[in-house]
Amino acid sequence: MSRTVRPARRVGLSLPPWIAHALRAQRGPVPWSAVTRGALAGGPLLLAAVLADRASLGVVAAIAAMLAGINDRPGSRRTSVRRIGVPALAGAVGLLVGTYAGQHLGAVPLTLVLTTLGLVAGGVSAAGTVASGAGTQLLVTSAVGAGMPLPDPGWQSVLAFLAGAGWLLALRLVLPTPGSLTGDFRPGTRLDFRFDGERAAVADVYDAVAALLDAAGTEQAVARRAALTAALDHAQDALAGPRLRRYASSAAERRLHAQYAAALPLGEAATALAWAEQAVPARASEGPRRLAAAVRGSVHAGPLPAPTRTEPALRALDDALLHAAEAFDRGRGRDLHTRRRPVVSLARTVLGAGGREYGLRVGLCFGASAAVAQVLHHGHWYGSHQHWYWLPATAVFLVKPDLGPLVSRVLCRAAGTVLGALVFAGFAAVLPRPEGLVALVAVCGALVPVAARHFAAQTTVVTVLVLALVMVGGEPQASVSRIGETLLACAIVLVVGHLPMPGQRGGGIRARIDVADAAAHAYLAHVLSESGDRAARWTLRREAYRTLAEARAAIALAAAELPALARHSEGADEVAAVLERLVDTTTACAVHLDDTGRLTPRHTDRLAGLRDELEERRGRVGRHRTLA
C-alpha cells in the first residue's frame, strides 16, 4: 500500500500510452521481509537437494519457491495463505498434467491438451487476482512438466513442487516483520506480530482518512478519495482472509476488527466533506492521525481533538471520532462488511463475455506457442537442446490482460530476457558448479521482491534464476537459445493477441463496468430508501467503491494497449468517472439524511444530473463517437 507509481519522464512531446506504460516503475521502501524470505527459499532448498543427490527435485522445489515469491505481496499472513497457496495448488495440478501428457501424448494431442488448459485457465483468471495467479501457475507448470522431462516420477515432482511453495509460505507465516515487535508492552498486554500486516493495513486507512480531510476543497481530493478506497480494500482483504473459525478468535484480532469497522463512518464523513468542495479546519485530520498511530503501536488512542460541528458532515465526523474512541477502548469485534460472491456470480464471470474473451485470447496464444515449440522440437531446430517449455511459458506471462498491456509486457520481457541471458552467460563462465550456481539462485530469490517494481527488471532476475536452476539440473548453458525463444514468443503473442476475435472485443471492460454500475445503483437505492441499517449501507458502499476501483484498474491497462486494442475500451473511463461521482454523491446524501432527514436541492439536482449523464454514456464503450 505504501508504493506509488513513478510516471514516465517526459521528453519533449508526451509519449503514447503503450510506450509510457513500459517506462513506468513502482517505488517505495525495500521489502526487507520479502527479500529475506526469497534468500531463504529457493537457494537452501536447492542446496539440500544437491547434497542429497536429488538435484532434479531441488530444481522443481526452487521453481515453486520462485513462483510463490512472485505472489508474495505485502499484506497480512492470513491473506498470504490464499494468495500463495491457491496458485501453488494449481501449479501442482498443472505440473502433474503436463508431466504425464508429455510422456504419453504425441505432438498434436499434447498441443490440443495445452490449448484446452489455456482456454480454461484464461476464463478462470477473469474471476479475480488469486484466480489469475492460479491460472498463470497452472499453464507455466504444465508447459514445464511437458517440455522439461525430469528423471523422477511425476508424483515425486509434484510433491517437490508443493514442498517448495509450502516452504516459502511457512517462512511468510513464521518470520516476524522488522519493526513489528515494538508497541505496547504494559503488564497484561502483548503485541502479537502475527497481525502486523492487518495492523499496518488498518492504520493506513486512518491515515488515508486524514489525508482526504486535508485535501477537501482542493484538486487533490479526488486522488485522495481513491487512495482511501484502496486502503479500505487492502484492510478489508487483510482482515477477511481464510480462517478456521467464522469469527476472530483472539482479543488482538477482535480489536483490529473493531478498529477497522470504526474507520468506515470516518471515511464516509470525510468523503461527504470532500464532496462539498469546501476546506475543513486543520484540526479535523488530527484525530484520524492519532488513531492511526494508536493502531500501529497497539496502544489506546487517548484524547482526540473534536472538529467543529457547524454542518452535517462535520457533525458526522465528530460522532465517528467518538465512536472510534469507544471502539479502541473496548475492542469488540465487528462485522467486516463484506459480501461473499456466490458460485453463480463467479460462474457468470468466468462464462460471460469477459471470461470468454480472456480464455480465448490466452488459449490461442498458449496453444500457438506450444504448437510452434513442438514443430521446432521435432524438427531438431534445437540441436542438443531438447527442452521446449520456454516458448509457451513465456507466452503465458505476456498474454494475460490483467498482468499489464500486451505491448508493454512484450517490450519489457524482450529487454529483460536479453539482459538476463547475457548476465547469466557471464556468471556461468566464472562460477564454480554447482555451489556457485546455488548461491546465484539464492541471490536472485532475494532480488525478486525488489525487481517486481518493473516487469523488465523482474524478467531479468527470473531469467538468471531459471537458467541457473536448469543448469544445476544438468541442462547445458542455453542463453542464446532462450533469447531466440523469447523473441519468438513475443512475436507470436503480438500477432495472435491482435487477431480479430469472435464477438465484441472489450467484453472484460464492459463486464466490469456493468458490475460497478449495478453496485452503485444498489447503494443509491438503499440510501434513498432511508433505511436505518447502517451495516448494510456500509457493505453496499464498500462494494460500490471496490468494484469501481477494479473497473478503473482494468480500464487503465486497456487504455495502454496499442490503438487496435485500446479503441475497444474507449469511453469506459468516462463512464467510470460518472459512476464515481454518483457514489460520492450518494455518500454525501447518506450523511445528510442521517443528520437532517431530508436532502437539499443541491443533492437532488446532482443526483438527477449524474443519472442523466450516465444514461447518455451507457452503451458507448468501445464505439466511435463524435464530439457534440
Steps between C-alpha positions, in 0.01 A plus 500: 500500500795730554613470142436773249533502126781702350381661179707475189733795450373731233737572218366769269162381384303258716557134417222273374336307787633164379858631522453706817365199686811298419715770662304525823634341817383470857699649781495472876700358789690177448282207619768352724270229634427371148870531411591284801238241409622491141857440609394218735267329250635368170873502578491289819250259344725450198808459720330232711394312187848517347655369822245217498584424134144587392577816302203458265254509790681802641457679169125439508476616864700814424277579201196470728663728758576754225140500377375529858740790554347684204162469677648602837350848518464737798203423720394285788618147568146370467456636147841361402362151556252555219724718283788251506325172579225494236735568205742243639229234500407594143869482406525149645202393291652653189834328565329164542290538185791632295741229613275207413367665184854562379595138565202332337365732229625590157559851377149569371302358797740671742448833328123454519522422872710809569267715293203373700682578823561851367131552426400382848772687687430820307129490576560428868751786520218748441360417845763698692862546600547169678324314219727671249809393695367145509439504126850631433668231708279228351616586148866563585541174688311301237746630238796424727371152580444417134812664359763437768503122553626418847656173614264473796145358497232760449358464851842569652536817294157615617592440864824692450306786344258513793790482744671796335191720504409380850846588628470861388146519638626365833767773505228757430294375794780450753755777450413834666500821302782741595364763738194293594627416848466853632196648663304475822689284752302591810429220749224277368544607136691337215548620143446193283717529189271253322269795432760755388363499145143557620617769741687690228204472262250639751737782597535593133122545484506762775793676334307502172198654675724774640654563159154529341393752766812707431423494127132599533430802282813447288581330169663211687172388657411256220836326516489487881154345491629234261789437741250458784312242294823310434589507870156372599516223239843395625394501866180312424694232314762480775239439769269277297751233400439127542440383857412183685232675702230731376586783739824648635641264760735726696464829686762667277317399184161605637647836585628545146157410362344765724756759392435426133123526548546831684685640197200454268286787636812719507561426133137570425512839672831590333357410157197721564726790599709455186182487291395840643821647348566714805817510709464368854690613813848352532420344836240276333777268375685483832262243648535241219880538509508432872283196443742379232791531743301314766432212260866470399620501860211292634434761768193692612404799292487750787317832470403600147452859378136557409422680172246780488139387457385774266357280221369145454823347368708652782247380756521153344881517523481594868255218573723255313803607706307444822393159374859416403631600843247267661587218261872542572441475875261203493643317200197290422502323166272639230377390162745561214210598271593262223269299278610161374470456127259211435606216275245613241666842482846348457371267229338794323831684504697205366245404234394855412632725224804607701598145597448367149711775346773449760499121457505517121789743497711299744407164349591604144834653600595212728393241244671677210827531692482134604438398138796701372718357778397147401587564134843636595558220747411213268677669211820499707545873469625497858795272435610348829259720691184290527291700751231707331300631799647853491294610200146425634597598857616839375175547308302452823670791674452719194141443398293528819312834486483559877880478527548809284466634146619253239752720319645636823563149629644387167752784498595444864519123462724521195735751662507315832566161342783628284664671797441205732639247252811709444552547874462128561740413220761712677434337837494149352849556358659577838287341774591156635239230458272425668576708811538826309171446318322418827626827647379682187154347547489626861605852396243513221230376737578790729486745208160385366292716745705809415500431125120465507479880474553475124425209269827531309702487823295206625552320170876556523522351849268208422690420181829477688335292772335250264810459282702427814242246614487307175879492480515353851246245374743390228398714200784670307537876490223629269495881522499555123213257436299656784532842339381362167206317658395809694505721191301236312243485784473879490428488126237226545321689776502825306349334194246274671411758763392746231305258282126570458302311762145366473251721676554854621848586625535677834258261670708492818484879538127510433442222751686691772313820418169314524593356840604843627181655364284240677687548828472879480126490441446244776677736738297798376170312535583405859587857597191649336283244679612670825566164659652512848717196437843662494683169486326418171572850375871469572509160334339640186726804510811283525384284212423803284842656551684168468337409168570849371867472597524165321335647191734800508807275518381288207419810295845648563668183376277478192568865414874429486463236228577568135226710334359189329407359843464821701218627280273221629502658847464862393247685711519257792701744711231764453228261617710401802556866588124566497440194716761620750333837525167324545633288787665804664171690474314204645738500797444872553125438486525225759687725743256785447196275545643370827530855630190676364273229363462674164708588196583849378430613142874477437496128581192421293615709202842336503347154515262574213777648288734206557233244421415683177868522404549132576202410284649697211841332528377147565553275200763722338804307622718396210293676238623779277344825611493855371522806719163665546 
